[in-house]
Amino acid sequence: MKTRMIHMSPPQTLISVFTLFITLGTFLLKLPSATSNGITFMDALFTATSAMTVTGLVVIDTGTAFTLFGQIIILVLIQVGGLGIMTFAVLIYMVLGKKIGIKERLLIQQALNQTSLGGVIRLVRKLFIFSITIEALAVVFLSLRWVPEMGMAKGIYASIFHSISAFNNAGFSIWSDSLSAYAVDPLVNIVITLLFIIGGIGFTVVFDLWRSKEFYHLSLHTKIM
C-alpha cells in the first residue's frame, strides 16, 4: 500500500506551522508551572493565539496570572510570530549547514511579502540582525529607567519583555496597568513609541527607504506603508 504525500502550497504551509506553534503554546501555558492558579483551556488558547499573531489582545492579566516560565513562553511566541517562523527556520538551516531549496525560498517569499525569490536569504539575515539590534538598543535605554527602580534582574527582564512586545506590536505587558505608570516618562514614551513605529512599518520598508533615495524607486509595499 503506497503512502500518499500531502503537498501544500506555501500559504497553506505557513498557516499549518502557525497553527502548530499556537497549539504547542496553548499546552505549554496550561502546564501548572506556567500559571499562578491555573487557567482554562480557552484562556490559554486565546493567549497563545494573540501572542503568536501579535494581535495585542489579552483576556487575563499577564503579570499576575502567569509565572516567569509562562511569561517567557508568551515572549517566545511573540518573537517567533513577530519576526516570522521562516526567519527562524532559515537561521536554523544556516547553523546546521543545510541547503535551502526552492520550496523553502517560496515560503520565505510568501512570509516576507516579497515579489521575487532573489536575495530572500540575505534579506532574512538582515531582518534578524536589524530586529535584534533594535530590540537590544531598546533594552539598554529602558534599563536606564527600570534598573535603578527595580534592581538589576527585574529591571533588565522588564526591559527585555516590553522591548520585544513593543517592537512586535504585541501589546502584552507584565504589569496590571500596562505602562500607565509611565505615561509622563519621556524616556519610556520615546523608546516604546519608536519601537511601535519601526516594528509596525516593518524591516522591508525601512531597508527599502535606506536603499532607495527616490520615491519612484520604492516598492509598491513601501509606498503604501
Order of alpha helices (4+ residues) and beta strands (2+ residues): alpha-alpha-alpha-alpha-alpha-alpha-alpha-alpha-alpha-alpha-alpha
